């Protein structure tokens, strides 16, 4: 089945190349002002945005022609030359909870548009308008859905609807981290001349499917996000077609009915997860992922390391290369959904494979939800180093400087002379307010422990958030 899929993709891509058309439709949804965005998102913005639902031609998970959907977020700025950022969303509970419906992670793709990026947000295959079941954490189709959306955007730019300064940034959180790393790898391997990547930040993703995630899948430690496992199995079956003849080849019979209900769209991923945990506690009074599987499958996976299932898992690891564009990996050791060792493994492998401007950063004992804020804040700061634009991003960030940072206690805030400063507020990474003070260019942090903090700098008409590192 895999060879058939690959041949179908090649034929489809060849035919698509002949007419060189990816863009199908662009439908205006709505405009939001900067004020409206600041009330709806946690990212402080300076410009409004226009939102467009997009449909575009791509290859489906079966290798046949498909029409997928996504979102264009276009900044409302005087300049028409925007940097492009592909934002890869995290796990969705159902086919309709997608960026093109303004549902999933609106805070992030809208907020990034509100600081000056033209944001492209693919729904992924099997989601939104695309056919079939979503091939969850499947490396190749996540990349193709994103890159074909980029092709569609480039065609839209050629029609004069907006402009692109040819800078390209990539990011995503959770599944989106896996997807952004997939897209990054594919772009540098096959599109480095057409679409050179300016910088990328991959956030808390399951990069090691065959290693870290497999070990977790076979563990006897409670895990409260069990539905991710059948979601991946069903998605891989959608692409490869040979993981099983019947679901009972993999899962215990007590789970099959609910997995089928999820596959058929009769329940969503959250409902499936609740039902699986309830069933598992009735079986073993535990939430151990290993207990989902029938004993024959467990035996095969542990004693036949080159079996076909494991081969497919290896196909979807995303770290076995060395990125040449500036790249960061952000994660948290306290992550309760995606084990942090995914990032450690990716860091080691990418360095060994010749990564150039590369680093990773651990934000400590934060859970999966809590890790998003420092990861996204750091991504915005990292990308701002490479911007070549007169947009509000550059204007906002270039004039503000925190010195020294890292700090031993006291900091100076430079570049705020024209900000009409109202207040300074210090938060920890859980969002708790630790210190608030009136207008000042200095702040004494000596009473706080070493770690990472967020400094909110509020003026009369704008607000900025910067990361502060204390190292005494």
Residue pairs with C-beta under 8 A, 6 or more apart in sequence:
1 240
1 241
1 242
2 239
2 240
2 241
2 242
4 63
5 62
5 63
5 239
5 240
5 241
6 63
7 63
8 59
8 62
8 63
8 64
9 59
9 63
9 144
12 59
12 63
12 64
12 65
13 59
16 22
16 57
21 57
21 155
22 56
22 57
22 58
22 148
22 149
22 151
22 152
22 155
23 54
23 56
23 57
23 151
23 152
23 153
23 155
23 156
24 54
24 55
24 56
24 57
24 67
24 152
25 53
25 54
25 55
26 52
26 53
26 54
26 72
26 156
26 161
27 52
27 53
27 54
28 50
28 51
28 52
29 51
29 52
29 53
29 102
30 50
30 51
31 48
31 49
31 50
31 51
31 76
32 40
32 48
32 49
32 51
32 110
32 114
33 48
33 76
34 45
34 46
34 47
34 48
34 114
36 48
37 45
37 48
37 49
37 110
37 111
37 114
38 44
38 45
38 114
38 463
40 106
40 107
40 110
41 106
41 107
41 108
41 110
41 111
41 114
42 107
42 111
42 373
43 107
43 108
43 111
43 112
43 114
43 115
43 376
43 380
44 462
44 463
44 464
44 465
45 111
45 114
45 115
45 392
46 114
46 115
46 116
46 392
46 395
46 396
46 462
47 75
47 76
47 77
47 114
47 115
47 116
47 391
47 392
48 75
48 76
48 114
49 73
49 74
49 75
49 76
49 110
49 113
49 114
50 73
50 74
50 76
51 71
51 72
51 73
51 74
51 102
51 110
52 71
52 72
52 73
52 74
53 69
53 70
53 71
53 100
54 69
54 70
54 71
54 72
54 100
54 149
54 152
54 153
54 156
55 67
55 68
55 69
55 129
56 67
56 68
56 69
56 70
56 148
56 149
56 151
56 152
57 65
57 66
57 67
57 68
57 148
57 152
58 66
58 67
58 68
58 125
58 130
58 144
58 145
58 148
58 149
59 65
59 66
59 144
59 148
60 66
60 125
60 130
60 131
60 132
61 125
61 126
61 131
61 132
61 133
61 135
61 138
61 141
61 235
61 238
61 239
62 131
62 132
62 238
62 239
66 125
66 130
66 131
66 132
67 129
67 130
68 122
68 123
68 124
68 125
68 128
68 129
68 130
68 145
68 148
68 149
69 98
69 100
69 123
69 127
69 128
69 129
69 130
70 99
70 100
70 120
70 121
70 122
70 123
70 128
70 145
70 149
71 99
71 100
71 102
71 109
71 119
71 120
71 121
71 123
72 118
72 119
72 120
72 153
72 156
73 109
73 110
73 112
73 113
73 117
73 118
73 119
73 120
73 121
74 82
74 113
74 118
74 162
75 82
75 113
75 114
75 116
75 117
75 118
75 391
75 392
77 116
77 391
77 392
79 163
79 389
79 390
79 391
80 162
80 163
81 163
81 164
81 165
81 389
82 116
82 117
82 118
82 162
82 163
82 164
82 165
82 389
82 391
83 116
83 117
83 118
83 164
83 165
83 167
83 168
83 169
83 198
83 387
83 388
83 389
83 391
83 393
84 117
84 118
84 119
84 120
84 150
84 153
84 164
84 167
84 168
84 169
85 112
85 117
85 118
85 119
85 120
85 168
85 169
85 170
85 171
85 383
86 119
86 120
86 121
86 122
86 146
86 149
86 150
86 168
86 169
86 170
86 171
86 180
86 183
87 99
87 105
87 108
87 109
87 112
87 119
87 120
87 121
87 171
87 172
87 176
88 121
88 122
88 142
88 146
88 170
88 171
88 172
88 175
88 176
88 177
88 179
88 180
88 183
89 98
89 99
89 104
89 105
89 109
89 121
89 122
89 123
89 124
89 172
89 173
89 175
89 176
89 179
90 104
90 105
90 172
90 173
90 174
90 175
90 176
91 136
91 174
91 175
91 228
91 231
91 269
92 98
92 104
92 127
92 134
92 269
93 268
93 269
93 270
94 265
94 268
94 269
95 126
95 127
95 128
95 134
95 265
96 103
96 128
97 103
97 104
98 104
98 123
98 124
98 127
98 128
99 105
99 106
99 109
99 121
99 122
99 123
100 121
100 123
100 128
100 129
101 128
105 173
105 176
108 173
108 376
109 119
109 121
110 119
112 119
112 380
113 119
115 380
115 392
115 393
115 396
116 389
116 391
116 392
116 393
116 394
117 169
117 393
118 153
118 162
118 164
120 146
120 149
120 150
120 153
122 145
122 146
122 149
123 129
123 130
123 145
124 130
124 134
124 141
124 142
124 145
124 179
125 132
125 134
125 135
125 141
125 144
125 145
126 132
126 133
126 134
126 135
126 235
126 238
127 134
130 145
132 238
133 234
133 235
133 238
133 263
134 231
134 235
134 238
135 141
135 142
135 235
135 236
135 238
135 239
136 175
136 228
136 231
136 232
136 234
136 235
137 175
137 178
137 206
137 209
137 232
137 235
137 316
138 235
138 236
138 239
138 316
139 178
139 182
139 185
139 315
139 316
139 317
139 318
140 182
140 186
140 239
140 315
141 239
142 178
142 179
142 182
142 183
143 179
143 182
143 183
143 185
143 186
143 187
144 186
146 179
146 182
146 183
147 183
147 186
147 187
147 191
147 195
150 168
150 195
153 164
154 164
156 162
157 163
157 164
165 388
165 389
167 198
167 386
167 387
167 388
167 389
168 187
168 195
168 196
168 197
168 198
169 197
169 198
169 199
169 200
169 383
169 386
170 180
170 183
170 184
170 187
170 197
170 199
170 200
170 201
170 202
171 180
171 200
171 201
171 202
171 203
171 379
171 383
172 178
172 179
172 180
172 202
172 203
172 205
173 203
173 204
173 205
173 372
173 375
173 376
174 203
174 204
174 205
174 206
174 337
174 338
174 368
175 205
175 206
176 203
176 205
177 202
177 203
177 204
177 205
177 206
177 207
177 338
178 202
178 205
178 206
178 207
178 318
179 205
180 200
180 201
180 202
180 203
180 205
181 200
181 202
181 205
181 207
181 318
181 319
181 346
182 318
184 197
184 200
184 202
184 323
184 325
184 327
185 318
185 321
185 323
187 195
187 197
188 197
188 321
188 323
188 324
188 325
189 321
192 324
196 325
197 323
197 325
198 325
198 326
198 383
198 386
199 325
199 326
199 327
199 328
199 382
199 383
199 385
199 386
200 323
200 325
200 326
200 327
200 328
201 327
201 328
201 329
201 330
201 375
201 378
201 379
201 382
201 383
202 327
202 328
202 329
202 330
202 346
203 329
203 330
203 331
203 371
203 372
203 375
203 376
203 379
204 330
204 331
204 332
204 335
204 338
204 343
204 368
204 371
204 372
204 375
205 318
205 338
205 342
205 343
206 212
206 213
206 338
206 342
207 317
207 318
207 319
207 342
207 343
207 345
207 346
208 317
208 319
208 341
208 342
208 345
208 346
209 232
209 313
209 314
209 316
209 317
209 318
210 310
210 313
210 314
210 316
210 317
211 317
211 345
212 339
212 341
212 342
212 345
213 313
213 339
213 342
214 301
214 310
214 313
216 223
216 289
216 339
217 229
217 289
217 290
218 289
218 290
218 293
218 298
218 301
218 302
219 288
219 289
219 290
220 286
220 288
220 290
220 291
221 288
222 286
222 287
222 288
223 287
223 288
223 289
224 273
224 277
224 287
224 336
225 273
225 336
225 337
226 273
226 276
226 277
226 280
226 287
226 289
226 292
227 262
227 269
227 270
227 272
227 273
227 276
228 337
229 289
229 292
230 251
230 255
230 259
230 262
230 272
230 276
230 292
231 262
231 269
231 272
233 243
233 244
233 250
233 251
234 259
234 262
234 263
236 243
236 312
236 316
237 243
237 244
240 312
242 308
243 250
243 308
243 309
243 312
244 250
247 256
247 259
247 260
248 256
248 294
249 294
249 297
250 293
250 294
250 297
251 259
251 292
251 293
251 294
251 297
252 283
252 291
252 292
252 293
252 294
254 279
254 283
255 276
255 279
255 292
258 267
258 272
258 275
258 276
258 279
259 272
261 267
261 272
262 268
262 269
262 271
262 272
267 275
276 292
277 287
280 286
280 287
280 288
280 291
280 292
281 287
283 291
284 291
290 298
293 301
300 307
300 309
301 307
301 309
301 310
304 310
318 346
319 345
319 346
319 349
319 350
320 349
320 353
321 350
321 353
322 350
322 351
322 352
322 353
322 354
322 355
322 356
322 358
323 350
323 355
323 356
323 358
324 355
324 356
325 356
325 357
326 356
326 357
326 358
326 382
326 386
327 350
327 355
327 357
327 358
328 358
328 359
328 360
328 361
328 378
328 379
328 382
329 343
329 346
329 347
329 359
329 360
329 361
330 343
330 360
330 361
330 363
330 371
330 374
330 375
330 378
330 379
331 340
331 342
331 343
331 360
331 361
331 362
331 363
331 371
331 375
332 340
332 362
332 363
332 364
332 365
332 366
332 367
332 368
332 370
332 371
332 374
332 375
333 340
333 362
333 364
333 365
334 340
334 364
334 365
334 366
334 367
334 370
334 371
335 366
335 367
335 368
335 371
336 367
336 368
337 367
337 368
338 368
340 362
343 360
343 362
344 360
346 360
347 358
347 360
350 358
351 358
361 378
363 371
363 374
363 375
363 429
363 452
364 429
364 451
364 452
366 374
366 429
366 430
370 429
370 430
373 429
373 431
373 454
374 429
374 452
374 454
374 467
377 454
377 465
377 467
378 467
381 397
381 466
381 467
384 393
384 394
384 397
384 398
387 393
387 394
396 462
396 464
397 464
398 415
399 415
399 416
399 418
400 413
400 414
400 415
400 416
400 457
400 464
400 466
401 413
401 414
401 415
402 411
402 412
402 413
402 414
402 455
402 466
402 468
403 411
403 412
403 414
404 411
405 411
405 467
405 468
405 469
406 469
406 470
406 471
407 445
407 468
407 469
407 470
407 471
408 446
408 470
408 471
408 472
409 444
409 445
409 446
409 470
409 472
410 442
410 443
410 444
410 445
410 446
411 442
411 443
411 445
411 455
411 468
412 441
412 442
413 424
413 440
413 441
413 442
413 443
413 455
413 457
414 441
416 441
416 457
416 459
419 457
419 459
419 460
419 462
420 459
420 460
420 461
421 439
421 440
421 457
421 458
421 459
422 438
422 439
422 458
422 459
422 460
423 436
423 437
423 438
423 439
423 456
423 458
424 435
424 436
424 437
424 438
424 439
424 440
424 443
424 455
424 456
424 457
424 458
425 433
425 435
425 436
425 455
425 456
425 458
426 433
426 434
426 435
426 436
426 443
426 445
426 448
426 453
426 454
426 455
426 456
426 468
427 433
427 434
427 453
427 454
427 455
427 456
428 434
428 451
428 453
428 454
429 451
429 452
429 453
429 454
434 448
434 453
435 443
435 445
435 448
437 443
443 455
445 453
445 468
445 470
446 472
448 470
449 470
450 470
450 471
450 472
451 469
451 470
452 467
452 468
452 469
452 470
453 467
453 468
453 469
453 470
454 465
454 466
454 467
454 468
455 465
455 466
455 467
455 468
456 463
456 464
456 465
457 463
457 464
457 465
457 466
